[in-house]
Amino acid sequence: MTTTNEQEDWFHEENRDPSPNGRRTDPTPPAATRAPEPVVAGVPVPAEEPTLLVDPDQRRYEPITEPAMAPPTVNPWEQDTDSDELAPLAIPTTARAPQDAVQIGIWGQPESGKTTYLGALRIAAAQQQGRLGRWTVSGLDDPSSNFLVEQAERMTRQRRFPEPSLVEETLRWSFNGRAPGRFVRRPVEFVLSVQDAPGEAFRQGPLMQRVVDHLARSRGLIYLFDPITLNSSNIEYFDKTLQMLSASLRAGSRLRKGKLPHYLSVCVTKFDDPAFFTRAVHEGWVTQDSTDQRLPRVPDDRAEAFFDWVCHVLRRQGAPLIRELIRSNFDDVRVRYFATSSVGFRLNDQQVFDFRDFRNVDVTADHDRRIREMVRPINVLEPLISLERRIRG
């Protein structure tokens, strides 16, 4: 019987490389044995040539250069296949949305912070571990997945804001989590989609129609109201979008008592802007958590009144028109309001909010805006979850 050690020795002997450099060269043969010289009449006769007796297994093998193989004339991965024998192939996707997932669209005038809001979604989902439960966000195609990864990298590691949209594309993400309830946590799934395009492109007729069609297919809408860059052009865009959306749904008999059937979350963006936030604090709209990071917020039950106050302060910019258009085109019971910040506030060394130094955005000498510290989104994920709850009933 062969022992384990004997087996291992056999393996190593059989597989030992005969030379350090890996070439086949046999060891030097032992001293050769010369054949005896013949003797004729008592006189030795020298042999014509000494004959070496060598073990045939120890003969030297000279390397033989193999001819290079010609490259294939046809790439096998590029060959056509018989399409009649194959089923149609769908476009590859990163994730699959459930058929009954709630479709939510996002809507905001140019410079409203839409790209930054979208970039903060994955960060907000990763940070939610309390009353909203745990959430995962998955792109439904490669561009959507790449957008999430790239923008999270840009905002968290590079401390930079996302670049404005340069091309028109539709981005779609699937959200999965468990909404906390009194007795049970039910699974929640919904899809957020956005018709992303350069701001100036919204004034083009064909693109505007695609944006409206996109919003019409959604059951819930996120509207980003920017109190910092609001101007007459943005109000015109908002009004035009509403008119086209109403006309489209009216043609399909989808209006609900003369109003749009959508559930709506209105997000007052850039809540962290120092001038805007300080004014809101002095006017008494902001409260502060008493525990943990002591973050400031606008109470949910005062959010609609807060929006009214913002519109009143911005009355010279025409903000009251947006407020009236929302109330005349949407059912009041289907509308909720939020004070939102995509980057959040800076915390002190003890990780607590400090009113003396809360700005999380710096402006460089070349007017480039940089994020100072960790991104802590405020009311970025909440408007989406609120829409899903209201739609599901």
FIFIMAR-973622 format. One record per residue (C-alpha): residue in three letters; z, x, y. Coordinates in steps of 0.2 Angstrom, whole numbers, plus 5000, padded with zeros to 4 digits. Each point is the difference from the previous one (the first is absolute). Layout:
ALAZXY
...
//
This chain:
MET500050005000
THR499550075017
THR501450015013
THR499949945018
ASN500050185006
GLU498750054988
GLN498949865006
GLU500350055018
ASP499550184995
TRP498549944992
PHE499549905015
HIS500250155012
GLU499150124988
GLU498549894999
ASN499949965018
ARG500550175008
ASP498750075012
PRO499450164993
SER499850085017
PRO501049995016
ASN498549955010
GLY499449864988
ARG498450084994
ARG499850024981
THR500250194996
ASP500750054983
PRO501350135000
THR499550184997
PRO499650024981
PRO501150124990
ALA499550174996
ALA498349994991
THR499850064982
ARG498650124997
ALA499049984984
PRO500150164989
GLU498550125001
PRO498950014985
VAL500050174990
VAL498450074993
ALA500250164989
GLY501750035007
VAL499449995018
PRO500549865011
VAL498549915008
PRO500449935017
ALA499749815002
GLU498749945012
GLU501349915011
PRO501849974998
THR500449824993
LEU501549915007
LEU500949884989
VAL500649875013
ASP500849834997
PRO498649885004
ASP501349885008
GLN500450145013
ARG498250025006
ARG499849995019
TYR499249855007
GLU499050035016
PRO499949855012
ILE498449905000
THR499549935017
GLU499649824998
PRO498649935010
ALA500549895014
MET499849814997
ALA498849925011
PRO500749865011
PRO499749824994
THR498549935008
VAL500849835001
ASN501849965005
PRO500749884986
TRP501149925013
GLU498549955010
GLN498949934986
ASP499649815002
THR500749884987
ASP499349854994
SER500749875012
ASP499549864988
GLU501450054988
LEU501450025013
ALA501049875009
PRO500050015019
LEU501250125007
ALA501249955014
ILE500550115015
PRO501550114995
THR501649955009
THR501750085001
ALA501049844997
ARG499649834995
ALA500649855011
PRO500749854991
GLN498949845001
ASP501449905008
ALA500550145013
VAL500249945018
GLN498650075011
ILE500750065017
GLY498950065014
ILE500550115015
TRP499349975017
GLY500350105016
GLN499050045016
PRO499450175003
GLU501450135003
SER501449884994
GLY500650134987
LYS499149924985
THR499650174992
THR501750075003
TYR500849844993
LEU498950014984
GLY500550184998
ALA501849965001
LEU499949874986
ARG500250124985
ILE501550095009
ALA500849835004
ALA499849954982
ALA500850164993
GLN501549985012
GLN500449824996
GLN501550004988
GLY501149875007
ARG499849815004
LEU498150014997
GLY500150094983
ARG498850134993
TRP498250005004
THR498450094994
VAL498450005009
SER498350044991
GLY498350025007
LEU498749884992
ASP498650135002
ASP499950185003
PRO499849995019
SER501549895001
SER501150124990
ASN499450155009
PHE500449925016
LEU501849974995
VAL500250184994
GLU499250085015
GLN500949905013
ALA501750024992
GLU499750194999
ARG499450005018
MET501549915007
THR501450074989
ARG499550194998
GLN498850035015
ARG501049895011
ARG498449935008
PHE499349835003
PRO498549934990
GLU498350035007
PRO499249845007
SER498749914989
LEU498350095000
VAL499149894987
GLU499949824995
GLU500849974983
THR501149884991
LEU501650064993
ARG501149914987
TRP501750034993
SER501149924987
PHE501849985003
ASN501249974985
GLY501949985001
ARG501449884996
ALA500649895014
PRO502049985000
GLY500649834997
ARG501749924998
PHE499949994981
VAL498450094995
ARG498850135006
ARG498349934998
PRO498450114999
VAL499050005016
GLU498150055001
PHE498949995015
VAL498450095006
LEU499850065018
SER498250035006
VAL499450065017
GLN498250015007
ASP500350175008
ALA498750055014
PRO500050105016
GLY500849915015
GLU498449995010
ALA499049934985
PHE500949835001
ARG498949955015
GLN498550004989
GLY499549834993
PRO499650044982
LEU501650104998
MET501149875008
GLN499349874988
ARG500450114985
VAL501850025007
VAL500149815002
ASP499449974983
HIS501350124993
LEU501449915009
ALA499349834995
ARG500250054981
SER501850055002
ARG501549884998
GLY501150095012
LEU499750115015
ILE500950155008
TYR499750005019
LEU500550165009
PHE500449965018
ASP500150165010
PRO501049995016
ILE499650175006
THR498150005001
LEU499749815003
ASN498649975012
SER498649875004
SER498850074987
ASN501349984986
ILE500449835005
GLU498149965000
TYR499850074983
PHE501549894993
ASP499349845008
LYS498350034993
THR500650044983
LEU501049845000
GLN498649905005
MET498850074987
LEU501449984987
SER500349825004
ALA498149965000
SER499850084983
LEU501449904992
ARG499549845009
ALA498250024992
GLY500850014983
SER501249855004
ARG501550124997
LEU501049975016
ARG501749924998
LYS500349865013
GLY498850095012
LYS500950174998
LEU499750154989
PRO500849994983
HIS500650185000
TYR501850065000
LEU500350125014
SER501150155003
VAL500050065018
CYS500550185002
VAL500550075017
THR499550184997
LYS500750165007
PHE501849945001
ASP500550185001
ASP499150045016
PRO501450065012
ALA499549905015
PHE499749844990
PHE501650024989
THR501150045015
ARG499549855010
ALA500349894984
VAL501750084998
HIS500549965018
GLU499349834999
GLY501249974985
TRP498749974986
VAL500550144989
THR501550014988
GLN500650154990
ASP500650014982
SER501850044998
THR499850114984
ASP499050144993
GLN498750065013
ARG500449875012
LEU498249965004
PRO499649885014
ARG499049844997
VAL499549835007
PRO500949874990
ASP498949894990
ASP500649845008
ARG499550075017
ALA498450084996
GLU498949855006
ALA501050005016
PHE499850185002
PHE498149984998
ASP500049875014
TRP501050125011
VAL498750144997
CYS498649885005
HIS501049955015
VAL500250185006
LEU498250044997
ARG499449845008
ARG498950115012
GLN499150074985
GLY499649824994
ALA501250004985
PRO500549825002
LEU498349954995
ILE500250094983
ARG501649904998
GLU499249835004
LEU498550044989
ILE501250044985
ARG500949845002
SER498449895003
ASN499150074985
PHE501450034987
ASP501349884993
ASP501750055008
VAL500949994983
ARG498850134993
VAL500350135013
ARG501350145000
TYR500350145012
PHE500650184998
ALA500450155011
THR499150144991
SER499950195001
SER499050104988
VAL500950175003
GLY501849935004
PHE501350095010
ARG500750185000
LEU501850024993
ASN501250135005
ASP500750144988
GLN501249884992
GLN498549884996
VAL500649875012
PHE499049925014
ASP500550075017
PHE499449915016
ARG500150165010
ASP498550084989
PHE499149874990
ARG498250045004
ASN499050054984
VAL498450045008
ASP499650155012
VAL498550025011
THR499450185000
ALA499250095015
ASP498349954994
HIS500549824999
ASP500150004981
ARG501349884993
ARG501150084986
ILE501449934989
ARG501650095003
GLU500949964984
MET500049904984
VAL499049845001
ARG501149844998
PRO498949845001
ILE500849855007
ASN499449834995
VAL498450064992
LEU500249944983
GLU501149855005
PRO498649905008
LEU498950014984
ILE501549954989
SER500449855012
LEU498249944998
GLU500050014981
ARG501649905000
ARG499449865012
ILE498349994991
ARG500849994983
GLY501249875006
//
